[in-house]
Amino acid sequence: MELSVFLLLTVFTGLLLLLTRDHPKTHGCLPPGPRPLPFLGNLLQINRNSLLKSFLKIREKYGDVFTLYLGPRRVVILCGTETIREALVDQGDAFFGRSNIAVMDPVHQEYGSNFSNYARWKNTRKFVLATMRDFGMGMQSTEKRIQEEAQCLVEELRKTNGSLQDPTFLFQSVSANIICSFIFGKRFSYQDPEFLRLLGLILHIFEDMCSFSSQMCELFPGFLKYFPGSHRKVIKNMHEIIAFISRSVENHRETLDYTAPRDFIDTFLIRMDKEKSDPNTDFHQNQLFITVFLLFFAGTETTGTTLTSAFLLMLKYPHVAEKVQKEIDQVIGSHRAPTFNDRTRMPYTDAVIHEIQRFWDLAPIGVPHKVTKDTQFRGYVIPEGTEVFPVLNTAHYDPHYFKNPETFNPEHFLDANGAFKKSDAFMPFSIGKRICLGEGMARVELFLFFTNILQNFTLATTKDPKDVDITPINFGTSNIPPLYKIRFLPRNED
């Protein structure tokens, strides 16, 4: 009996060694990569606490384009500025596909503008962008909304009387209110219990989606979806937000004026009624619910987190905040609110905001793409349906574009004369056909919220700048700032 067990272990070990040997050519025309194990793929070579570090380590051996198997999922990893631009821009038609998110599947079922199939995505995206234009999103009326929200934020910060604050929910609130004004036609009070509940649900969904059990469910959804875990919390919390959206839609329907739509929901309802006789229409209630959910989720989490990161970095580098305030004083002064047009005369402030987004690297792995056909890329053939991860971190930390990329330095975006300098490696909103829908609005928000706060307040905390911890908390595919406390001290006005 002992001999048979020994022989079985020997055979198993031999097979394991054979399977784990590298095989740059045996994928056929796929890019090279480490040998996958049956069922597990390359999971044993992945550090679940840092997917990014695992990718960067494998890149050292296989180069900027390589293949991994995350469980049964075949994924092609793209690294480096030129590689990502070549795929998502030069061959954008082939790389525009999106993968479903397993933990969201029971709710979104391929609806919405982010994760749906191409035809539905194209129609929905076109409608969302057209509606944004109709309601002035990205133009003067959007700026006016953001300026009004910025003043509400300034007044709320004055009420703190310089006491220590955790700014997380407040920054989420201001960014959420901008997208809410577009979707629901109104803003919410920062103390509104229902609004705070929604923000809390978004935070919980984000955290639970990044948890280990949810990540495992993404890899093996076929059977793990039946087991308990945080993926079930995601579904429960999404249903609660959808229920709020459903109530809002019913209220809109009861007061709808077809001649004067007030917001995105009104406009969608009008389109629904117009196409209700078409059995193939993309404009129906499920599509409305999921599109609103995705807009609300994305419009709240990313900008709010970026602002939270921005002011943590200003505590760490107070000399940068002081230079921004000096530029604000010179260009704007203290007797009027900033406008987005001021940005062209404020190169240092513009550079600081870009450097915050580059350095913090909120989504270092980007949002997964999928090739929609057999695609030739850099001498390889990527089969239709293969997932593709554009590792945006490798652009944001590309030493060919940013000198000493590990260092926070606004001069990365300034030329020798102090003028603002663009960079092809800057892609926090991604690039190509799937670039973030809200990019234009987010740029205006970041500039106006950032400058309004620094125009009116000096920042302080209980720690010396050298002791301020700016180590991000890695939630799967996102970098989140650690919790911190900050004082907003009113500046002396002339």
Secondary structure by P-SEA (a helix, b strand, c coil): caaaaaaaaaaaaaaaaaaaccccccccccccccccccccccccccccccaaaaaaaaaaccccccccccccbbbbbbbcaaaaaaacccccccccbbbbcccccccccccccccccaaaaaaaaaaaaaaaaaaccccaaaaaaaaaaaaaaaaaaaaaccccccaaaaaaaaaaaaaaaaacccccccccaaaaaaaaaaaaaaaaaacaaaaaaaaccccccccccaaaaaaaaaaaaaaaaaaaaaaaaaaccccccccaaaaaaaaaaaacccccccccaaaaaaaaaaaaaaaccaaaaaaaaaaaaaaacaaaaaaaaaaaaaccccccccccccccccaaaaaaaaaaaaaacccccccbbbbccccccccccccccbbbbccccccccccccccccccccccccccccccbbbbccccccccccccccaaaaaaaaaaaaaaaaaacbbbbcccccccccccccccccbbbbccbbbbbcccccc
